[in-house]
């Protein structure tokens, strides 16, 4: 059994009774998972950009700068200073919502092939780990339930039938937004993990 799944199973049976070292271990696993997803997002976007002509890439970059990611509706820190001032619970809850918002759109990132690029299962595992960390840090305040689902609109009109140029633009947006959000989650989880070590310097 995957070591992450095994650890999550153990923690889910006794999250509140486990010493802080278990929380640190789970944080380390979560950070490692999102780092992997961020690197994967960078590679997917780089591969896509390399398949374009220079003029095409330039135009897509201009369009993307004028557009919004679906997850921009999730309120998050606007800069590194606000990130550092945010509580561990706030950083965890934002990370949870960002990961959850990609569970459905991520199916398109691998061209529908879960075997070739198992992004969706990795996101689900990470979401489970973050939820356990939230429960361990919420001090009895109920923020999420097992069946809670973030209500976001579908990812633009991405799943409609599109022409070649429009489909290319949407693919670029999807990959660029995925990379952007995985970078956010990596930053938030890294800062939150650092807070468990009072002697550590958590400066971004």
FENTA-V786792 format. One record per pair of residues at least 24 apart in sequence whose C-alpha atoms are under 8 Angstrom apart, sorted by sequence separation. I is the first residue (numbers start at 1). J is the second residue. If there is no record, write none. Layout:
# FENTA-V786792
i=I j=J
i=I j=J
This chain:
# FENTA-V786792
i=74 j=98
i=99 j=123
i=100 j=124
i=4 j=29
i=71 j=98
i=99 j=126
i=100 j=127
i=99 j=127
i=71 j=101
i=96 j=127
i=96 j=130
i=95 j=130
i=96 j=131
i=92 j=130
i=92 j=133
i=93 j=134
i=92 j=134
i=89 j=134
i=89 j=137
i=88 j=137
i=89 j=138
i=100 j=149
i=101 j=150
i=105 j=154
i=100 j=150
i=105 j=155
i=101 j=152
i=97 j=150
i=109 j=174
i=109 j=175
i=102 j=178
i=37 j=119
i=70 j=152
i=70 j=153
i=98 j=181
i=37 j=122
i=70 j=155
i=70 j=156
i=99 j=185
i=98 j=185
i=33 j=122
i=95 j=184
i=95 j=185
i=34 j=126
i=33 j=126
i=95 j=188
i=95 j=189
i=30 j=126
i=92 j=188
i=91 j=188
i=92 j=189
i=91 j=189
i=30 j=129
i=30 j=130
i=92 j=192
i=91 j=192
i=26 j=129
i=69 j=173
i=88 j=192
i=69 j=174
i=83 j=188
i=87 j=192
i=27 j=133
i=26 j=133
i=84 j=191
i=88 j=195
i=69 j=177
i=83 j=191
i=60 j=169
i=64 j=173
i=23 j=133
i=71 j=181
i=60 j=172
i=23 j=136
i=15 j=132
i=84 j=202
i=84 j=203
i=5 j=125
i=8 j=128
i=12 j=132
i=15 j=135
i=16 j=136
i=84 j=204
i=4 j=125
i=8 j=129
i=11 j=132
i=15 j=136
i=8 j=132
i=48 j=172
i=80 j=204
i=45 j=172
i=45 j=175
i=44 j=175
i=45 j=176
i=41 j=175
i=45 j=179
i=41 j=178
i=42 j=179
i=41 j=179
i=38 j=179
i=41 j=182
i=38 j=182
i=37 j=182
i=38 j=183
i=35 j=182
i=34 j=182
i=38 j=186
i=34 j=185
i=35 j=186
i=34 j=186
i=31 j=186
i=31 j=189
i=30 j=189
i=31 j=190
i=27 j=189
i=28 j=193
i=27 j=193
i=24 j=193
i=24 j=196
